[in-house]
Amino acid sequence: MKNLLRLLLFVPFFCSIVFASTEISQYGYEQRLQLAPVSTPTKIGVDLPLETRQAITPKFSNIQVYNARNETVPFDLFFARSERVTVIDEMTVSSVKKDNDPTNLLDNNRLTDFTFDERVDGSDASTILVDFGREIDLHQVKIWTPNNHHIKGMQLRVGADAKRLKTVRAKTSFKSTIDGHFPRTRFVEISLWGPTITVDDILFYERPQAAVYFEAQPGMSYRILFGNPTVNLFRFNTILRHRPDVDVMAKLSPISFNKLASTDIDGDTIDNPVDNCPFIPNKNQKDSDEDSHGDKCDNVPKQKNYDQSDVDRDGVGDIIDNCKMAENPGQYDADKDGIGDACDTTEKAGTTAAKTSGATDKSTSSLLWLGLALMLCLAVGGWFATNRHRQDDKA
């Protein structure tokens, strides 16, 4: 009887260990928190960089925090979609035409504009230098102007130091929307060449943001396990819409394969470190564009796409996505203008106008037929009344 009781007590414990070891081995990657030991319970936050987020499902179903004893750690997730940067610390411009206000450049109002003084800039570029006051993951810059044809060229430079900016778009023809996988940046410098340059608005958009928050215990180290799209385990407590206050923001080590995972997670006989699709079986390792991502897991299989950036997480790589910040896996583009229906305001307006026009035509047509029917009824009624009157006279 005692042995049976011991067995009953041991089975749940044994099953929990087996389950935990099975779960921990499912995650493909790991990153260790670079965190000094704490002496008291401490609230920790850690941002998930782009390369980490790319390996996590849009619903965050394959990420978990573990401590040094391989015990799961309760955690919350912060997530924010791609948003316009609304807080800018400082802005400087190369020149100001009389009675113009530089703040019009950043007021998100296309009815107000700003004109540079070409007498000051001369043949040099008219420039705008923006300081966000913090490093951000810049994804997109939009420049609205009333006279694009006046702008003969443009250049974009970014960086963490205003004196050491890196050119990410060399001098070229003007383009109102600039997308890119820019390095984390605090400063952006926009240079425009041409006569009488006027700009309505400049909008900056950040990449989606994600972070993990948990309470660290004294003397314990931690790591994040993630990756493998077949894992469907929701381990976070809640998704936060605002960043909470923390004691320490930690950093992550470079990504490495999870040491407790199978050496060949997808079972295609090719070990994880050399498998160009480690989570999807592809024994032939076909890689049409030779960008080190196999065709079966490449979000742009016919064009080199080394970072696999996909901001809206719709499965279509940013370099070919016709709506980079709106989910549209079908890439529908009714008017064939290169801008997907999901983000093409012109197409939608045209569709709405067409529908309104069609509705108006139908309404007009219905009234016409109703009028004709009424006239016919009156005519028939008049004929019967006249005929009846004649018969009465004869009688």
N, C-alpha and C positions, 0 to 999 in steps of 0.2 A: 504494500500500500504506500509506504514511504517512497519507494523507488518510482511508483507511478506519479506521485505528487511532484517529485523532483523533475520528472520528465515533462510534466505539464507546465512547470515553471520555466524549464529550460527551452522548450520549443519556441515560444514567442520571442525569447531573447536571441536564439539562433537564427530564426527567420528574419528578425530585424537586421542582424548583421549581414546576412546573405543579401537581403533586399538593398541595403545601403551600399554594399560593395558592387552589386549589379548596377545600381543607378550611377554611381560615381564613375564607372567604367564606360558609360554611354557617351559622355561628353568628349568631344574631340580635342579641345584646346584648353590651355590654362594660362593664367597670368597671375603672378604673385604680387601682393601689395607691398610696395616699398615703404614700410612703416616702422618707425622706431618703437621699441617695446613701451607699452603704457603701464603705469603703476596703479591706475584706477579705471573703472569702466569709462570708456571714451566714445563719444559719438563720432563716427567716421563717415566720410563721403569720398567717393572716387568716380571721376568722370570716365565714361566708356568712349575711347577714341573711335574714329571712323572704321579702322580695320577690325576692331572688335565688334562694333555694331553690325558690320557687314556679315558676320558669321552667326549672328543671333536672329531668330525668326522675328517677323514684324510684331508678333504677339508675345515675344519674350518667353517662349515656352522651353527654351534650352539654355538656361543660365542658372547657376547656383553658386552660393558662397560656402566655402568649407574652411575649417580651422586646421591646425597642424595635426589634430587627432582624427582627421577625416570625418568630423561631425558637421552636419549641416548647420548653417548659421541663419537665423531669421533676418530678412532684409526687406527694405522697401526700394521701389524703383521710381526714379524721376524721369519723365519723358516729355519733350516738347517738340512739336512738328516744326518744319522750316518756317521761320517767322521773319518779318521785317525788323531790322535793327532800329529801335526808336530812341535809344539813349546814345548820344554822341557827345564826347567830352569837349572837343574843340575842332574848329574848322578854319583854315586859312586859304585865301585865294590870291592869285598873282596880281590882279587888278580889279578895280571897281569903277564902272561908269557912273557918272554923276546921278544922284537920286536913286541908285539901285541898292537893294538890301541883300547881302549874301545869305541871310537866313532863309530866303525864299527857295534856295537850292534844296533844303532839307525839310520843308514844311508839309510834304505830301499833298501839295495843292497845285495842280497844273494850271490854275488860273493866275497864279503869281509866278513871275520869272526873274531871272537875273542876267544882266549883260556885262561882259568884261569890257575893259577899256582898251581898244586895240592900239591906241596911241602909246600906252604904257607897254603892252606886251610886244608890239611890233611884229617881227617875223618869228619871234619865239612862241612857244606854246602857252596857251592860257591854262593855268593849273588850279586844281582844287586838292588840298591835302586835308584828309579827315583823320582825326584821332578818336578812336572808340573809347579810350580810357582803360581798356582791358583787351586781352587777346580773344579773338572770336574765330569760329570756323566759318569763314566767309564762303558762300556758295554762288551767289549771283549778284550782279550789279546792273541796275537799269538806269539809263540816262534818257530822260524825255526832253526833246528840244523841238521848237517850232520850225526850225530851218536846218534840217539835216544836210541839205545840199550845200550849206555854207561851211560845213566841217569837212576839211580835206584829209584829216588824219587824226588818230587817237593813240594813246598809249596808257597802259595800266601797270602800276608798280605797287607792291605790298611788302610788309615786313613788320617785325617786332620793334625795330629801331628806325626812327624817321630819317637817320643819316645813313642807313644801310638797307635801302629798299631794293627788292628784287623785281626785275621786269618779268611779269607773267603774261603780258600781251604787248609785243613790240609794236612800234609805230606802224599802223596799217589803216585801212579804210574804216570809216565810222560804222559802228554797230550799236544799236540802242540797248541790246541785252547781251551781257557777257557772262557766260557760265564757265565754271572751272573748278577743278579740285585744287583750290589755293591752299598754301600752307597756313597754319594758324597765324593770324595777323592782328596787329593793333592799329597800324597805319595803312591808309590807302591813298595813293596819289593818282589822280586822273589828269592826263594832259590832252588838250584839244588844239588842233591847228586849223586856222581859217580866219576869214574876216568877219567882224561883228558877230562874235559867238554869243548866243543867248541860250540859256538852259532853263527849262521849266522846273524840273525836279530830278533828284538823284536818289534812288532807293537801293538799300543794301539788305541782302537776305542771308541769314545764318543757316547752316545745315541743321537738321534735327539734332537735338541734344538728348543724351541719356546718361544717367548716373545711378550708382548703387549707394544705399545708406544703411548702416548697421551699427551695432554697439560692440566695440572691441573690448576684450577682457584682458586683465593684466597678464603679461608674460606669454601671450598667445600670438602666433603668426597666422596669416590668412592668405587664401588664394581664391580666384574666381575661375570656375570651370564653365565652359560654354561651347557652342558649336554642335554640329551634327543635326541637320534639319529633320531627321526622323524622330528626334526626341520631342516628346509632347508632354512635358511636366512643368506645370505652373507652380514655382516654388516661392515667389515673392509674396509678401503680405498684401501690399497694395501698390497702385501706381499713383504717384504724387503729381500734382499739376503745378506745384511751386516748390522751389528748392528749400529744404528745411535748414535751420541753423545747425552747424556742426562744430566740433572742437578741432578737428583736423581734416584737411582734404589730402588724401594720399594719392600717390602715383602708382602706375602699374609697370611691371617688368615687360620686356618684349614677349610676344606670343610664342608659345611652344606647344608641342603636342602633349596631351595629358598622359603622364607616365603610367597611369593605372588603366588606360584604355587598351583595347586590343591593338596589336601592331598593324593590323589590317582591318580597319573598322568596317569597310563595305564588303569585305570578303571576296575581292576580285583577284586575289593572290599577289597584289602589289602593295608593298608596305606604305604606310601613311606618308612618311617624309618624301617619298619619290612619286607618289600617286597624284596626278594632276586633277583628280576628282576624288578626294579621300573619303567622301560620304556617299558617292553614287558609283555603283559598279561600272567600270569601263575598261575592260581588260586590254582593249586595243589602244587605249590612251590617245585617241584621235584628238588632235589640236589644230584645227584648220588654219587659225590665224597666228599660231605659234607665239601665244602670249603667256604660256605656262598654265593656262586654264583649259582643261579638257572641254570638248564641245558639249558634253552632257551636263556640265555645270557652269558654262560660260554664258553670262547674260547678254553678250554680244559675240556669238561664235564665229562670225565672219569678218570681224574687225578687231585689231589689237586693242585690248582694254585691260591693262595690267592691274589697275586698282579695283576693278569691278564696281565702281561707284554707282549707286542706285538710290538717290536721295528719297524718292517717294515710295520705295520698296514695292514696286509693281512688277519686278522681274525683268524689266527692260533697262539696260545700262544707260547711264546719263549721256554717253557720247552719241546715242542715236534716239533717245527718248524725245518725242515731240511735245511732251508736257512733263518737264523735269520735276515739277513740284506738285503734280496732280496725278493720282493713280489712274492709269489708263493702259492696262496690259494689252488691250486690243489695238491701241494706236490709231483709232478711227480718226479720219481727217476728211470730212465731207467735202470741203471746198478745195482740197488738194493744195493748200498754201504752206505746208510744212509745219503748221501748228495744229496740234490735236484738238478734236472737238471739246475735250474736257477742260481746255484752258483758252480756247479761241473765242474771244468775245465778239469778234466780227462775224464769225460763222453763226454764233447763237443769235446775234442781232438780226442777221439775214434770215435765219430760220423763223424767228419770231415775227419779223416783218412779213414773210411769206405766208405764215399761218394767219396773221391778222388780215392780210390782203385777201387770202382765200375765204376767210370767214365773212369779210365784208361783201365779197362777190356773191357768196351763197345767200347772205341775208338780202341783198338787192334783188337777186333772182327770185327768191321766195316771195318778196313783196310784189314783184311784177306778176307772177303767176296768180297770187291771191287777188290782185286787182282785176285781172282778166276773168277769173272765175266769178267775181262779184258782178262784173258787167254782163257776163253771160247769164247769170241768174236773174238779173234785172230785166234783161231782154226777153228771156223766156217767160218770166212772170208777167211782163207787159203784154206779150203776145196772147197769153191765156186770158188775161183780163179783157183785152180788146175783143177777142173771139167770143167770150162769154157775154159781153155787152151786146154784140150783134145778134146773138141767138135770142137774148131777151127781147130785143126790139122786134124781131120776126114773130116771136110768140105774142 
